[in-house]
Structures are given as structure tokens and as C-alpha cells.
């Protein structure tokens, strides 16, 4: 084998490797964004579930359970806020600060046996729902089944 054939073979191998590398990485950014959005929707659903659980506890005059539910919701929202700040989304992270303050107020009112915690919990719920990303569109169904 001559040196020239070996050079062309190495060049072809490097070219094939490069094309494969770029083809494999082409959809990675979109997939990562979809993963982050799914995580944000899951965190939002968890926080909503805790808040709604706390509101039900308030209706049942179980202020201790309501306080614990609001505390759990604060933990989830705080984690979401931290993640948004790490991703550089300061606007949405700032909106979650309002939800955190409303949850603190709801928890304080619940501990004071004040049914006014409902209004603070409702406000926190609205803020969380406004910050959550919209659900991804459903994939089209396979035809011919």
C-alpha cells in the first residue's frame, strides 16, 4: 500500500467520523429543551398538587396538614426557582418569588388558624400556573393501523 492511498483512506475515515458526529448531535439541543420543559411541567404539577391538598385541608379545618402541604409546595417551587436561575431564566424565576411569598403567607395564616390562607394559596397557584411551560403538542397518530 502506498502512502498516498493510506492518506486518502485516513481522510475518508475522518470525513465519515465527522459526518456521523454531526448527524448524531443534530437533535440533541431540541431533546434537551423538551426534557427541561417536561421537568418544569412535573415540578409545576407537584407544586399544584401540594397547594390543592393544602386547600382541601383548609376546607376540612385541618390547619396542621394545610401548613405541611404549603411547606412541601414551597420546597418544590424553591427547587424550580433554583433550576430556572441556573438556566439563566431570571424573569420566570422572579415570578416564582411571588409564589413563594404567597405560600409563606398561606402557611403563616394556616398556622394562625386563619381560613384567609385560601386566598394566599389561590394566588400562589395562579402564579405557578402562569410560569409553567405549555404542554408539548401530541405526536400525530400512526396512520394505517
Secondary structure, DSSP 8 states (H G I E B T S, - for coil): --HHHHHHHHHHHHHHHHHHHHHHHTTHHHHHHHHHHHHHHHHHHHHHHHHHHHHHHHHTT-HHHHHHHHHHHHHHHHHHHHHHHHTT-HHHHHHHHHHHHHHHHHHHHHHTT-TTHHHHHHHHHHHHHHHS----------TT-
